């Protein structure tokens, strides 16, 4: 009886939250990089290498704002020294492999939106944004998406660099440290659970209702 009840709850999760059934590694940072490269190739610019080390640094860059959405756009940003002193160690990136950041985008919204919507609505805002996007000095890109304490507001960060593939933003042991909440591009990174709920379009209340129903059924 208990086993069948668990199966029922799982089935309801697949009905109410189809993203759980389709893709447990739904990563909006990867999708944002895909949108960026599609836009660059449409303008006959080179495709940028999706560097996971740079992506992890982008996630640390977000954390530097400590959830303060109001500080985005006010010319406030983490000091450059944080890249070597904080961001790289937190990601397991070798400090000696850091290369110059040639451009950056940062956005913050109270509600989660899809990567293509984020790109068109608040990441690319004007001709200056397009100039950064299409800069010929870029060779690599890293993107990150994260909620604050697992929820709103949602930060989006894109960092560009002119580093060399497989030698810049290299990890100490060949792979990134586990960094959550949020997720970053290039690493098949899985977003933290609450961020996945926002991405999937399955709110927390429907999920709680399903679990509550399952508990009642078991009892």
GIZIQUI-V731099 format. One record per run of one state. SS is the DSSP state (A for helix, B for strand, O for the rest). FROM is the first residue (numbers start at 1). TO is the last residue. Records with the same first field share a line. If there is no record, write none. Layout:
SS: FROM-TO / FROM-TO
This chain:
O: 1-1 / 17-17 / 23-27 / 43-48 / 51-51 / 64-68 / 72-80 / 92-92 / 94-94 / 98-100 / 110-114 / 124-126 / 134-139 / 149-150 / 162-170 / 172-182 / 185-192 / 201-203 / 219-219
A: 2-16 / 18-22 / 28-42 / 52-63 / 69-71 / 81-91 / 95-97 / 115-123 / 127-133 / 193-200 / 204-218
B: 49-50 / 93-93 / 101-109 / 140-148 / 151-161 / 171-171 / 183-184
